[in-house]
């Protein structure tokens, strides 16, 4: 890495390379960013088929979260993500796990909280809130039932703990799914400090280390960051947009959610090292 690049990183106080919450995209020439999928495996299959003939050796891939939720084929979506990763990593020169990155989105954050429901302050309220926002599809995919969760809540925290334990066991019953789930990153950035990839948003007043839930819930902050700039990054990219307006590009920000899982297309864009779009695919 050049001295200039190191100086940029020091200036914007990026997390250290040992911070596993974040992925560092190293020595990138091109990066493919893939929008929210929401269990729409047919569009994901079509997108991957096209990408197989479009990506170049050394391209990096950042999936921007929301693999779960809403759509009817969540298990198949995870299986397809794992299949495509095996294909890509089998091709040289891929040598680093962060050549393909999976960010945690709203749906994955809710699923994480679902699996820790016994630690929630008001289990019933939290459960209903998540189910109303798409987590019911993920729960059903892994064989869980909301009625069983409510019964467990009535019995007490020990029963809730048993219920979440059954969910974890169901996840382990699908090859690679538990490892996939535990490998999510909160955000990704290039090693020169130019490009930042988030799932849905951020709080422009907080450092990366202090974002907490901002990556998933502060959609408005993503827009505000365009006006104020954010920590020296030249481009911010997100994969989830509550309005699902498709590929929307501004000087500093790029939003690519086309509404997959809600009847809209699944988008992927290929960016060069400066953040300019050099290719794009919609399925």
C-alpha positions in Angstrom: 0.0 0.0 0.0 1.3 3.5 -0.8 2.2 6.0 1.8 -0.6 8.2 0.5 -3.2 5.5 1.0 -1.9 4.8 4.5 -2.2 8.5 5.4 -5.8 8.5 4.2 -6.7 5.5 6.3 -5.1 7.1 9.4 -7.0 10.4 8.7 -10.4 8.7 8.7 -9.7 6.4 11.6 -10.8 3.1 10.0 -11.1 0.0 12.2 -8.0 -2.1 12.4 -7.5 -5.1 10.1 -8.0 -7.4 13.0 -11.6 -6.1 13.7 -13.7 -8.9 12.3 -16.8 -6.7 12.3 -15.6 -5.1 9.1 -14.2 -6.5 5.8 -11.2 -4.8 4.1 -11.2 -5.1 0.3 -7.5 -5.3 -0.6 -5.8 -4.2 -3.9 -9.1 -3.9 -5.7 -9.4 -3.1 -9.4 -13.1 -3.9 -9.7 -15.8 -4.7 -7.1 -19.3 -6.1 -7.7 -21.9 -4.9 -5.3 -25.1 -7.0 -5.1 -28.3 -5.5 -3.7 -30.9 -6.9 -1.2 -32.2 -10.4 -2.3 -35.0 -11.1 0.2 -35.3 -14.8 -0.6 -35.8 -14.3 -4.3 -33.7 -17.2 -5.5 -34.9 -17.2 -9.1 -33.5 -13.7 -9.6 -30.4 -14.6 -7.7 -29.9 -17.7 -10.0 -30.3 -15.5 -13.1 -28.0 -12.9 -11.7 -25.3 -15.4 -11.0 -25.6 -17.0 -14.4 -25.0 -13.6 -16.0 -22.2 -12.7 -13.6 -20.4 -16.0 -14.5 -19.9 -14.6 -18.0 -19.2 -11.0 -16.9 -16.8 -11.0 -13.9 -13.1 -10.8 -14.5 -10.3 -12.6 -12.7 -9.6 -10.7 -9.5 -13.0 -9.0 -9.2 -14.2 -8.7 -5.7 -17.9 -9.3 -4.6 -19.8 -7.6 -1.8 -23.3 -8.8 -1.1 -25.0 -6.0 0.7 -27.3 -7.9 3.1 -30.9 -9.0 3.3 -30.6 -12.5 2.0 -33.4 -13.6 4.4 -36.9 -12.3 4.9 -40.1 -11.9 2.9 -39.3 -14.2 0.0 -40.5 -17.9 -0.1 -37.1 -19.6 -0.8 -34.7 -18.5 1.8 -33.0 -21.8 2.2 -32.5 -22.1 -1.5 -31.1 -18.5 -1.6 -28.4 -19.3 1.0 -27.5 -22.5 -0.9 -27.1 -20.6 -4.1 -24.9 -18.0 -2.4 -22.7 -20.7 -1.1 -22.6 -22.5 -4.5 -21.5 -19.4 -6.3 -18.8 -18.6 -3.8 -17.4 -22.1 -4.3 -17.2 -21.5 -8.0 -15.6 -18.1 -7.7 -13.0 -19.1 -5.1 -12.0 -22.1 -7.2 -10.8 -19.7 -9.9 -7.3 -18.1 -9.4 -6.2 -15.5 -8.2 -8.7 -15.6 -5.2 -6.8 -16.3 -2.1 -8.5 -14.2 0.7 -11.9 -14.8 2.4 -12.7 -11.1 2.0 -12.6 -11.5 -1.8 -16.3 -12.3 -1.3 -18.0 -10.4 1.5 -21.5 -10.9 3.0 -22.8 -7.9 4.9 -25.4 -8.2 7.6 -28.7 -6.5 6.6 -31.9 -5.7 8.5 -33.2 -9.2 8.0 -30.0 -10.9 9.3 -29.9 -8.5 12.3 -33.5 -9.4 13.2 -32.7 -13.1 12.7 -29.7 -12.7 15.1 -32.1 -11.2 17.7 -34.6 -13.9 17.1 -32.0 -16.5 18.0 -31.3 -14.5 21.2 -35.0 -13.8 22.0 -34.6 -15.0 25.6 -32.3 -12.0 26.3 -34.9 -9.4 25.0 -36.5 -7.1 27.5 -40.1 -7.7 26.2 -39.9 -11.0 24.3 -43.5 -10.8 23.0 -43.2 -7.2 21.8 -39.8 -7.8 20.1 -41.1 -11.0 18.4 -44.2 -9.3 17.0 -42.1 -6.4 15.8 -39.7 -8.7 13.9 -42.5 -10.9 12.4 -44.2 -7.8 11.0 -41.0 -6.8 9.2 -40.3 -10.0 7.3 -38.7 -12.3 9.9 -41.7 -14.6 9.7 -40.5 -16.0 6.4 -37.0 -16.8 7.8 -38.6 -18.4 10.8 -40.8 -20.6 8.6 -37.9 -21.5 6.4 -36.0 -23.1 9.3 -39.1 -24.9 10.6 -40.0 -22.5 13.4 -43.5 -21.4 14.3 -44.6 -18.1 15.8 -47.2 -19.9 17.8 -44.6 -22.1 19.5 -42.6 -19.0 20.3 -45.6 -17.3 22.0 -46.3 -20.5 24.0 -42.7 -20.5 25.1 -42.9 -16.9 26.1 -45.9 -17.6 28.3 -44.0 -20.4 30.0 -40.9 -18.3 30.8 -37.4 -17.6 29.7 -36.1 -21.1 30.1 -38.8 -22.3 27.6 -37.8 -19.4 25.2 -34.2 -20.5 25.5 -35.2 -24.1 24.5 -37.1 -22.7 21.6 -34.2 -20.7 20.2 -31.9 -23.7 20.8 -34.2 -25.7 18.5 -33.9 -23.0 15.9 -30.1 -23.1 16.1 -30.2 -26.9 15.7 -32.4 -26.5 12.6 -29.9 -24.1 11.1 -27.0 -26.6 11.7 -29.1 -29.2 9.8 -28.4 -27.3 6.6 -24.9 -27.6 5.4 -22.9 -24.4 5.5 -25.8 -22.2 6.8 -24.5 -21.7 10.3 -21.1 -20.8 9.0 -22.7 -18.4 6.5 -24.7 -16.7 9.2 -21.7 -16.3 11.6 -19.5 -14.8 8.9 -21.5 -11.6 8.2 -19.7 -8.3 8.4 -21.2 -5.0 9.4 -19.6 -3.0 6.6 -16.8 -3.2 4.0 -14.3 -0.7 2.7 -11.4 -0.6 0.3 -7.9 -0.6 1.7 -7.2 2.9 0.2 -10.1 4.4 2.2 -12.0 5.4 -0.9 -15.1 3.2 -1.0 -17.5 2.2 1.8 -20.1 -0.5 1.5 -23.0 -0.7 3.9 -26.3 -2.6 3.9 -28.9 0.1 4.5 -27.6 3.2 6.1 -25.3 4.9 8.6 -25.2 7.7 11.1 -23.0 10.4 9.6 -22.3 11.9 13.0 -20.7 8.7 14.3 -17.4 6.9 13.5 -17.6 3.5 11.8 -16.7 1.8 15.1 -19.7 3.5 16.8 -22.5 2.9 14.3 -24.3 0.2 16.3 -27.7 -0.2 14.5 -27.1 2.6 12.1 -25.9 0.3 9.4 -29.4 -1.3 9.3 -31.9 1.3 10.4 -30.6 4.8 9.6 -31.6 5.0 6.0 -32.0 8.8 6.2 -28.5 9.1 7.5 -27.2 7.6 4.3 -28.8 10.4 2.3 -27.5 13.0 4.8 -24.0 11.7 4.4 -24.0 12.8 0.8 -24.3 16.4 1.8 -21.8 16.4 4.6 -19.3 13.8 3.4 -18.3 10.9 5.6 -14.8 10.3 7.0 -13.0 11.0 3.8 -14.7 8.3 1.7 -15.3 9.3 -1.9 -18.2 6.9 -2.4 -20.8 5.2 -0.2 -22.7 2.2 -1.5 -25.8 0.6 -0.1 -27.9 -2.4 -1.1 -31.2 -1.7 0.7 -33.4 1.3 0.1 -36.9 1.4 1.9 -38.3 3.0 -1.3 -36.7 0.4 -3.6 -36.0 3.0 -6.3 -33.4 1.0 -8.1 -29.9 2.3 -9.1 -29.8 5.8 -7.8 -26.4 7.6 -8.2 -25.3 10.9 -6.7 -21.9 12.4 -6.5 -21.0 10.6 -3.3 -23.7 7.9 -2.8 -24.9 5.0 -4.8 -28.1 3.0 -3.8 -28.9 -0.1 -5.9 -32.0 -1.7 -4.4 -34.4 -2.7 -7.2 -37.0 -4.5 -5.0 -36.0 -8.1 -5.2 -38.3 -10.2 -3.1 -41.1 -7.6 -3.7 -41.5 -8.2 -7.4 -38.7 -5.9 -8.5 -35.3 -6.8 -10.1 -32.2 -7.8 -8.4 -29.4 -5.4 -9.2 -25.6 -5.7 -9.2 -23.1 -3.0 -10.2 -19.4 -3.3 -10.9 -17.3 -0.4 -9.6 -13.7 0.5 -10.4 -11.3 1.7 -7.8 -12.7 5.2 -7.8 -16.3 4.1 -7.4 -17.4 4.7 -10.9 -19.9 2.2 -12.4 -18.2 0.2 -15.2 -20.8 -2.5 -15.6 -24.2 -3.5 -14.2 -26.6 -6.4 -14.3 -30.3 -6.7 -13.4 -32.2 -9.9 -13.2 
